[in-house]
């Protein structure tokens, strides 16, 4: 059974790469996480937390606009270049939970979080667009280092979805 929390989070500075992919192409964007980490270090900073997927626009039957990246220190003097964009995850109230298991089961974990929020009467910071559901903050934060735990069934992934103000 998952534990859900509503917590207030500050704005978080980030560096990431955004791409449009289908569900079957998710690996293409995931494979760019090391590239982002290298870019951050090459530009004189360091990742300040776990790598994330930020789902900006979702149409599960068609395409997803997904950003992969890392939080960076607030005082990092980074400027977007190449495919890497410097930005921020917005401050606000988020519904969170930690999923333990293979990333393939995150679809089910996400569905459970969305159902729980609906039962609680919570409203997410999202809106409909022609391209799909646009989210202010819908995140998967990969808490487990694959170098330390290669068994993906043992990974912990935090889900954090921003609520409407």
Secondary structure, DSSP 4 states (H G I P E B T S, - for coil): ----EEEEE--EEEEEEEEEE-GGGHHHHHTTHHHHHHHHHHTT--EEEEEEEEEEEE-TTS-EEEEEEEEE-TT-----BTTBEEEEEPPEEEEEEEEES-GGGHHHHHHHHHHHHHHTT--BSEEEETTEEEES-EEEEE-S-TTT---GGG-EEEEEEEBP-
